[in-house]
């Protein structure tokens, strides 16, 4: 409805436009006076018109993951010089977010945007020859998801398990770990609110978890990252304080440094290529891990790797870490000969030197493979010595077949004795022959000694006098194994005994 006002010399009229539809409008004026004919003007005659802009329609409100903004777009309105944009959260006007822009699209920054449902509306703004359009209807709804709540954070079976509460509208979840220096792991994504993050590549230290929820389309804005209050700690590998070879127990004793939070410490040998050797050995309450060494450990240098572990779900076992400590297994000596010295009545074992050995141990093995007789120690000679000889007594050895065994040893506490090298050759201790008879032969002035029976393996026999103290007298006389009879000189003036041996 029109209203008019009158001022000196001319008349103004103003009209409300809120109820007007979009379109072009002209004005006309009718002059009316009592007693006069009315006079009608037409603004068309003066090219005077005014246009009300169309209402913005077809709004598209969508999240742009590349820019991390919510884009609002619409078709342009003819005659509009700019557009006013208003945003609403959960139906309430966000007064601080109003925008005036020259053209579509508008952008709502999601940084710092609280979780909730968002819509927008747009007004086409006119110049002085046009009338503003009406506010558009509300756009489609875009939802910023709530950050998921943490239910638990724990370690199990090689993974850090992040258990989250479900978020309405979320289709996927992301989680990552952050250390005390704010270094973050790559995020792991899952459709399930329980996420497993591998602990293999984590450095030792304490970690919080961060998690977020995401949607399946552009009507969902990912939530902010939420940080857990709970923490998990990856233990540091224990340092090696000492590694000592214990010859008597045939074990390497590895002394480990304590690790805070660890319930157990372990050590294991590794080859030069870092391949683990044998099984890990747990340290005792004295922090010593005793690694048993057997004959399967070949010659060479071995490193020592260590690990700390805990029974608690808030602790991650340390990585296996190879320390600077190392031990050396000596090579086996090569036995070059194994013979019997008839003159000295000893067994002679010859063998070659071994690098880094400070001494060698030599011993006999019986036919059952058990050590026989005393161990003979041979000290290593000056640098450049390549061969050694040991002499072993046969006194008291039972009848049996024997081999020699030799190993290299060292006084260095980081050097492990070699495996025993066993000779390919063998020697047999013959049984003592029994004397069948002893008689004086006056015609020969000799004592005739007859051996009762031959000894298997004997190539001959020796007979000899013994005095009352058991000391041999004179020369031994060889007895042919075919005759089993030998003669000793008969001119001894003192009482004598007799003994005979096979050879």
Phi, psi and omega in degrees: 000138182274150172228152184230150174230154182238135176230174185296121173088340179203172183234133175253146174229138178237149184231138171287140185246359186296332182265359182280140173282160177298141179156184182258136183234142174242161179241148172224153184234133176248120177273126183234130177218146182294128178085001180238157173286146179289154180234128184246128175260163179224119182295340179297329181295333182254013183055036179260120177209163176219145186237134173267127184290154177290156175283134178298139180221178176056044178292141175237116182246114188211146179279133178252108185292335181290315182266349184058039175232160173263118181270135176243119182232156180199160175290144181293154179251128181299130177091353181283135177266338177195180181222140172259137182236134175236143180244150183228136175247121181052035177089353181258137182294129176269088190299328182281359185249006181300144181227148169237120184228161184277335183199161174294146005262168170254161184225132175250117182290131181270352179295123181080001180285129181285158177297141180161182180258129186239140172225174179213160171218159187226143176238129175280127184258133185261166172270194186290345180259008181224166177248136179306147173285182178271159174298138180289166170292161180297145178288177170296160185271136171240132186249126168271122185289152174283147176290137182291143176277148178274131175262325176196158176220118186208171178244139175198135170053044174087359183230149168272122183261122179252112180257120185245154171281144179295149179243129179300129179090348181278142176249339180215163181226149176234146176216151177208166179250148179227132183269184185292344177261012180065025171276133186247145174280167172296143181287143174252131186248144180205152173281349181260139180287002171256118187239137177251129179244123181299136179264002188298319187265005181285139171282161178295144181147183182256139185230137163264167173249150171236142183218154177212161177247146178229161180254179184263350181214185186277010172265003180238127176263129179304147178290168169290160173287136174247140181258135180286151172276332179285157181225158168234149183238126173269123184290153173276147176291140181290141175282152177268116179279325180198153174222114189232135177277123178257101185297319185294327181259358181053051181211152172266123180264113182256117179265124185251150174278145180295149178236125181299130179090349183277139175262340179210149177235142182226155177223154181204145175282149174227145178285177183300331179269015178074008177289128179298144180241124181072197182256152175298148180238126180282141176282149176277188180296341177275006179067018178256126173259122184256106184266113181289134180250126178240185184289350180282346180280112183283167180295145178145179180265139182231134173273176179232125176250151186226160178209144173248144180219165179217153178275348181281146182284353178266003180240138178256130178302147177292161168292155169291128183235128179275122182277174177281347179291148180208157175231156183241127173265121181291152176284157177288138172290145176271121179278122184262334177202155181214102188225167177252130178266103184297322184293313183264359180052049178226158173266133183249125179243124177248142183206165182265158182286162179231134179301138176075000177281141175254348178197171179225146176244133184233138182204159177269152173241134177277182185294341177273359180084012180264149179296140180227135179078178184280155174279131177256127180260135178239119180284143178294142181274194180294162178306137181099347177289127186246346184220149181222158178225139176234144178246128183246134179285144177258000182299131177081000180286132176288163178297123182184176174255135187234150169237166177258147172231140183225140173222154177266139179229169180213150175276350178289130186287348178259011182244126182267135178303151180287167169291145177298130172267132183249135182293147174284329180280160176221156176234145182246127173279114183283153176290150178286130180285150177271142177275121181283316180201155176226126181213147178274129177255101185296329182294334182250355186050046179222157176262123181270124180244124179248126178277132188296316183205150179289155179254126179304132178090351182281136176262358179169180183222159174233138175238150184198153176282152169233140174278185184296335180270003179082015180268130180300143178240138177068194182266147174288145181249131180283139179242127180292133181294342180284325183264331183058022181231136178218166184232135175251149180300144186257017187255021176284136185264359181241156178299139180226155169254178182228146168220157181222145178221154177266152179217000000 
